[in-house]
Amino acid sequence: MIVHRSAPSAASRSLRQWPLLIVVGGVVLGLAIATLGDNTWRIGCVVIGSSLCVGAVERIALPRRDAGLMQVRGQAFDVAVLALTGAAIIALAIWVHGN
């Protein structure tokens, strides 16, 4: 007897999380860079902001079923929050005067 499952398997559900893993990986990398030395915080913040902007692009480009945990609210809200937060972090990293 063959049983057909309409629900996606655990493996296919976990593969849908790669967009979020890319963003989280970039943020972790940026945090690691920011803690390395005296003036690396600026580069780390640019990496963090860029990762968030990549998340906004992913949210626009990916279909709803492939967005995984990148879906928090509606697409427009998610893209606006990710893009504005990423742009603000990059802008602050550039504009803040360092030592």
N, C-alpha and C positions, 0 to 999 in steps of 0.2 A: 504494500500500500504506500503510495507516494503522497506526502503531505506538502501542499504548496503554501508557502508563507507569503503573505502580502506585506508584512512589516519588514523594513530593511534589517539586515543582519548587523551584529555588533561591529564587525569589521568595516562595513560600509558607513555606519554612523561615525566611527572614529576617523575615517578618512575625510569626513566633511569638516573636521576641525583644523585642517591645515592652514586656512586663512588666519584664524586666531593665533595659531602657533607662530606664524611668521611675525605678526605684530608683537606678541609677547616676547619672542626671541629678540627682536630688535630693541625693545624697551630694556630688557635685561642686559643686552650688549651695551646700550647707551649708559645704563647705570654703572656697569663695570668700568667703562672708559672714564666716566666722570669721577670715579673714586681713585683713579690711578695716580694722579699727581696734582700739582698746584694749578696748572692752567688747562687741564684736560676736561674740566667741567663743561666748558663751552662746546667742545666737540661732542661730548656725551649728550648734551641737551639737543644738539642738532640731530644726532642719531635717533634720539627718542622722538622728537618732533617729526622726523622723516618717516619713522615707523608708523606713527599715527596717520600720517598722510597716505602712506601705502595702504593702510587699513581702510581709509575712505575710498580709495580707488578700487580696492577689492570689493567693498560693499556695493559699489556702483556696478562693477563688471560682472559679478557672480550672480547667477540666478538664485532665487529664494531658497531652493532646496539644497544648494551647495554653500550657502553662506554660513551655515552652522551657528555657532554661538556669537557670530558677528551681528546677528539680528537681535537688537534689544527692543527697539520700537519700530516705527516705520522707516523705510529706506531713507527718506529725506532727512529725518531727524538724526539717524545714525551717521549719515555722511556729513551733515552739518557739524555735529559734535566732534567727530574725529578730525575733520579738516580744520575747523576753527581752533581746536585745542593744539593740534600739531603745528599750525601756522603761528599761534601765539607763543608756543615754546621756542620755536625757531627764531621768531622775532625778538623775544626777550634775551635769548642767548647771544644774538648779534648786538643788540642795543645796550645791554648792561655793561657798564665800564668795569673792567677788571684791573687787577694790580699790574 
